Amino acid sequence: MTSSYTPLGVELMVTGENAGTWGTKTNTNLNIIEQISGGYISQAIAGSGTTAFTKTDGGTGSVVATRVIEFTGALTGSRIITFPVLTENFYLIKNTTTNAETLQLKAATGSGATVTWATDDKGWKLVYFDGVSTNTGVYDVGFGAATSPGGSTTQVQFNNSGAFGGDADLIWTAGTALTINSQKELRLADTDDSAYVGVRSHATVTGSYTLTMPAATGSADQILVTDGSGNLSFVDNSGGTAWQAVSAAASVAVAAGNGYFLNTTSNAITATLPASPTLGDEISFADYAGTFDTNNLTVARNGKNIQGAAADLTVATERAAFTLVFTDNTQGWLLKNK
């Protein structure tokens, strides 16, 4: 009876056989076992199409009997590598081929599961061949989960049912930016994750721009404004009217953005406008006690025209309430309402 061989090429000698050569064959077997347990081989697989790897009975150097395999060479099309049926083993395999082509592993016969490197996957896989005679298949074992990146190049990775996933709307460009496409939101959740604040782009942006936040926080009641180039800063809120406490003083210096309740029950009041107003400055007045007709309100122009005239404004109408808005040095302060 002659020797037989395992699916990985180890010689199984019959008792009493190979007299005088037993030692050599045993050493070869030990070398094959060492190669299977931790050997490395670099194997060129340039080109395209299907290539069948076979075992070497009673000899070393076989790719299928090597633990660590590195595939090299320039692919010119999709590449398929087959391993012999009944090969039960696991391999650490690295795809360092060039060009954007797929690389697939499968058993030599049957239609079981296969393992494929995508066109942009040039990394390691832990691959297991089950050695079932009906070719159940080849598996990407990973290290507790599939370790190949999901999605396409530059896509941000995330846990997708225990494997890596990628999303075409979530892109990282090294040294530049994280891009969220398709008007998707950046969501900031509250403490128990029951609600969130979302930030997203306008549906149609006429041109790309960047908003740069201020270097420090502003003061209470300030608002954010832009300088027209996307640089944001905190400024005092000049919109609306900040109404002041009721005043009965005979002389009041008024300021832009404020409203004044003036009480002329006991005396007339002179309200002096700002000396250096700017376009759009507004100041409001209201007759608090309904006595402007008895003791008048005088709005002192302080060097700027009122209604186009170089004269102070006298208000003698009971319950008068009005707003002055500054235009320019020609017309000066104009009545916004009467």
GUPA-683234 format. One record per residue (C-alpha): x, y, z. Coordinates in steps of 0.25 Angstrom, whole numbers. Layout:
N
   east  north     up
      X      Y      Z
...
***
This chain:
338
   east  north     up
      0      0      0
      5     14     -4
      5     27      4
     -7     36      3
     -8     51      5
    -16     61     13
    -24     72      6
    -12     81      9
     -1     72      4
      4     65     16
      8     51     13
      2     40     21
     11     28     21
      7     14     22
     14      6     33
     27     -1     28
     27      8     16
     38     17     11
     50     10     17
     62     18     16
     54     31     12
     45     32     24
     54     43     31
     54     52     19
     39     50     17
     36     53     32
     44     66     31
     37     70     19
     24     68     26
     28     76     38
     32     87     28
     19     87     22
     12     87     36
     21     99     40
     17    106     27
      2    104     29
      3    109     44
     11    122     41
     17    122     27
     17    134     18
     16    135      3
     15    146     -7
      8    142    -19
      6    150    -32
     -7    149    -39
     -6    160    -49
    -16    160    -61
    -31    156    -60
    -40    143    -61
    -39    131    -52
    -27    124    -47
    -27    110    -39
    -18    108    -27
    -14     94    -25
     -8     86    -13
      6     80    -14
      6     66     -9
     18     63     -1
     25     77     -4
     26     91      2
     23    104     -5
      8    102     -8
      0    115     -7
    -12    107     -1
     -3    101     10
      2    115     15
     -4    122     26
     -1    137     22
     -3    140      7
     -1    154      0
     -6    155    -14
      2    165    -23
      2    169    -37
     -6    179    -47
    -20    174    -49
    -26    177    -63
    -40    172    -60
    -48    164    -49
    -39    153    -43
    -44    140    -37
    -35    130    -29
    -40    116    -26
    -35    107    -15
    -37     92    -16
    -50     86    -10
    -48     79      3
    -38     90      8
    -42     93     22
    -33    104     27
    -33    119     30
    -23    129     24
    -19    143     27
    -19    149     13
    -15    163      8
    -19    169     -5
     -8    178    -10
    -11    177    -25
    -12    190    -33
    -23    196    -41
    -38    197    -37
    -42    182    -40
    -50    172    -31
    -43    160    -25
    -51    148    -21
    -48    135    -14
    -56    122    -16
    -55    107    -16
    -51    100    -29
    -65     94    -31
    -79     97    -26
    -86    110    -24
    -84    112     -9
    -81    126     -2
    -70    134     -7
    -61    145     -2
    -58    158    -10
    -49    170     -9
    -56    182    -15
    -49    190    -25
    -44    200    -15
    -41    190     -4
    -26    187     -3
    -26    182     11
    -26    169     20
    -36    159     22
    -37    147     31
    -43    136     22
    -48    122     25
    -50    110     16
    -60    100     22
    -55     88     14
    -69     83     12
    -69     73      0
    -82     80     -5
    -75     93     -4
    -83    101      6
    -74    112      3
    -63    122      7
    -65    132     18
    -59    146     22
    -58    143     37
    -53    157     41
    -49    159     55
    -63    158     62
    -69    166     50
    -66    169     36
    -54    178     36
    -54    183     22
    -58    198     21
    -72    199     16
    -77    208      5
    -67    216     -4
    -54    224     -2
    -56    236      8
    -69    231     13
    -70    232     29
    -71    218     35
    -82    213     45
    -87    201     51
    -96    194     41
   -102    182     48
    -89    178     53
    -81    181     41
    -75    194     36
    -84    203     27
    -83    215     19
    -92    226     14
    -91    234      1
    -97    246      9
    -86    246     20
    -72    249     14
    -59    252     21
    -49    260     12
    -35    259     20
    -30    273     24
    -43    280     19
    -57    277     24
    -67    267     28
    -78    268     18
    -93    265     20
    -99    264      6
   -114    265      1
   -118    275     12
   -117    265     23
   -116    270     37
   -106    271     48
   -114    267     60
   -111    271     75
   -119    263     84
   -124    266     98
   -119    259    111
   -129    247    110
   -129    247     94
   -144    249     94
   -142    262     85
   -132    269     77
   -128    282     70
   -125    280     56
   -116    289     47
   -116    288     32
   -113    295     19
   -124    303     11
   -130    295      0
   -123    303    -11
   -110    310     -8
   -106    320    -18
    -91    319    -15
    -83    312     -5
    -79    319      8
    -74    317     22
    -79    323     35
    -68    325     45
    -72    326     60
    -68    337     69
    -55    335     77
    -63    337     90
    -77    338     95
    -85    351     95
    -92    358    106
   -107    356    110
   -117    360    100
   -107    362     89
   -109    356     75
   -100    349     64
    -97    357     51
    -88    355     39
    -78    364     33
    -82    360     19
    -71    350     18
    -76    339     28
    -69    344     40
    -79    345     51
    -79    354     64
    -88    357     75
    -94    371     75
   -104    379     83
   -118    377     78
   -122    389     71
   -135    383     66
   -149    386     72
   -151    397     83
   -145    396     97
   -155    404    105
   -150    412    117
   -156    415    131
   -166    427    131
   -159    440    132
   -164    454    137
   -151    461    136
   -150    474    129
   -139    470    121
   -136    456    115
   -125    451    106
   -130    440     97
   -123    429     90
   -125    421     77
   -133    408     79
   -141    413     92
   -155    417     94
   -159    428    105
   -171    429    113
   -171    444    116
   -180    450    127
   -183    465    125
   -193    466    136
   -185    476    144
   -175    482    134
   -172    482    119
   -160    473    115
   -149    475    105
   -144    462     99
   -130    464     92
   -127    455     80
   -113    448     78
   -103    457     72
    -97    446     63
   -108    437     58
   -107    427     47
   -116    422     36
   -128    414     42
   -127    419     56
   -140    420     62
   -146    426     75
   -160    426     80
   -168    435     89
   -182    433     96
   -190    443    104
   -191    436    117
   -202    444    124
   -209    450    112
   -203    464    116
   -195    468    103
   -206    478    100
   -204    485    114
   -189    484    115
   -183    482    102
   -172    472     98
   -160    478     90
   -151    469     82
   -138    476     81
   -131    473     68
   -117    474     73
   -111    479     60
   -119    470     51
   -131    473     43
   -145    468     46
   -154    466     35
   -144    473     26
   -145    486     34
   -134    492     43
   -144    493     55
   -148    486     67
   -161    478     67
   -172    483     77
   -182    472     81
   -195    478     86
   -205    467     83
   -211    459     95
   -208    444     95
   -198    446     84
   -189    434     81
   -179    434     70
   -166    429     65
   -154    437     58
   -145    430     49
   -132    436     44
   -129    436     29
   -118    446     25
   -113    460     27
   -122    466     17
   -136    461     23
   -130    457     36
   -141    451     46
   -154    447     39
   -167    443     45
   -169    428     44
   -183    429     49
   -192    440     53
***
